[in-house]
């Protein structure tokens, strides 16, 4: 019984070590990374559609920094990405996390400065 428990503990440890997760939730569009916030964006503030997520993975090992498409570690393929009225894409975008519901994502460099 002790050997079984020991094997189980070791297996769980190895699984958790091999499956690395990300430090933060993000979307990446045209090579620019935006970190997710908790800030809700009202429909009236949402601007032009600028793209959609075309690749998703929740494991860091699956992402190539050379990937040229739109990538996310939290949102599935097909998730739409929008401009926010009055805010430059150089600062933030809106992500439609449910139909008609949006959340703000800020550019990674600004997020890094805040944290």
C-alpha positions as CSV (number, residue, x, y, z in Angstrom):
1,X,0.0,0.0,0.0
2,X,2.8,2.4,0.8
3,X,4.5,1.7,-2.5
4,X,1.2,2.4,-4.3
5,X,0.8,5.8,-2.5
6,X,4.5,6.7,-3.2
7,X,4.1,5.9,-6.9
8,X,0.9,7.9,-7.1
9,X,2.6,10.9,-5.4
10,X,5.6,10.7,-7.7
11,X,3.4,10.4,-10.8
12,X,1.4,13.5,-9.8
13,X,4.5,15.4,-9.2
14,X,5.9,14.5,-12.6
15,X,2.7,15.4,-14.4
16,X,2.6,18.8,-12.7
17,X,6.2,19.5,-13.6
18,X,5.8,18.6,-17.2
19,X,2.7,20.7,-17.8
20,X,3.8,24.3,-17.4
21,X,1.1,27.0,-17.2
22,X,1.3,30.7,-18.1
23,X,2.2,33.4,-15.7
24,X,-0.9,35.5,-16.8
25,X,-3.9,35.2,-19.1
26,X,-3.4,37.0,-22.5
27,X,-4.3,37.4,-26.1
28,X,-1.8,38.1,-28.8
29,X,-2.8,39.8,-32.0
30,X,-0.4,40.6,-34.9
31,X,2.6,39.8,-32.5
32,X,1.4,42.2,-29.8
33,X,0.6,40.7,-26.4
34,X,-2.3,42.0,-24.3
35,X,-2.8,40.9,-20.7
36,X,-6.4,40.3,-19.5
37,X,-7.9,42.5,-16.9
38,X,-11.1,42.3,-14.9
39,X,-12.4,45.6,-16.4
40,X,-15.7,45.2,-18.2
41,X,-16.1,47.1,-21.5
42,X,-19.6,48.3,-22.2
43,X,-21.0,47.5,-25.7
44,X,-21.2,51.2,-26.5
45,X,-17.4,51.5,-26.0
46,X,-16.6,48.6,-28.4
47,X,-15.2,49.7,-31.7
48,X,-14.2,48.0,-34.9
49,X,-13.5,44.2,-35.1
50,X,-9.7,43.9,-35.4
51,X,-9.3,40.1,-35.5
52,X,-10.1,36.8,-33.7
53,X,-8.1,34.2,-31.9
54,X,-7.0,31.5,-34.3
55,X,-4.9,29.4,-32.0
56,X,-5.4,28.5,-28.3
57,X,-3.4,26.5,-25.8
58,X,-3.3,26.6,-22.0
59,X,0.2,25.1,-21.9
60,X,3.3,27.3,-22.4
61,X,5.2,24.6,-24.3
62,X,2.6,24.7,-27.1
63,X,3.3,28.4,-28.0
64,X,6.0,29.5,-30.3
65,X,7.2,33.1,-30.0
66,X,7.5,33.0,-33.8
67,X,3.8,32.2,-34.2
68,X,2.4,34.9,-36.6
69,X,-1.3,34.4,-36.0
70,X,-3.6,35.5,-33.2
71,X,-3.0,33.4,-30.1
72,X,-4.5,33.1,-26.6
73,X,-3.9,31.0,-23.5
74,X,-7.4,31.6,-22.2
75,X,-9.8,32.1,-25.1
76,X,-10.7,29.5,-27.7
77,X,-10.2,29.9,-31.5
78,X,-12.9,32.2,-32.9
79,X,-13.0,34.6,-29.9
80,X,-13.4,38.1,-31.4
81,X,-11.0,41.0,-30.6
82,X,-12.1,44.7,-30.9
83,X,-10.8,48.2,-30.7
84,X,-12.1,50.3,-27.7
85,X,-13.5,53.7,-28.7
86,X,-11.2,56.5,-27.7
87,X,-8.3,54.1,-26.7
88,X,-5.4,53.4,-29.0
89,X,-4.6,49.7,-29.8
90,X,-1.2,50.6,-28.5
91,X,-2.7,50.6,-25.0
92,X,-5.7,48.2,-24.9
93,X,-8.3,46.2,-26.8
94,X,-11.6,44.5,-26.0
95,X,-12.1,40.8,-26.0
96,X,-15.7,39.4,-26.5
97,X,-15.7,36.6,-23.8
98,X,-19.4,35.9,-24.3
99,X,-21.8,37.1,-27.0
100,X,-22.3,40.8,-26.3
101,X,-19.9,40.9,-23.3
102,X,-16.5,42.3,-23.4
103,X,-13.4,42.6,-21.1
104,X,-10.4,44.9,-21.4
105,X,-6.9,43.6,-22.2
106,X,-4.0,45.9,-21.8
107,X,-0.7,45.9,-23.6
108,X,1.8,43.7,-21.8
109,X,4.4,46.4,-21.2
110,X,1.8,48.5,-19.4
111,X,0.7,45.6,-17.3
112,X,4.3,44.8,-16.4
113,X,4.8,48.4,-15.2
114,X,1.6,48.2,-13.0
115,X,2.6,44.9,-11.3
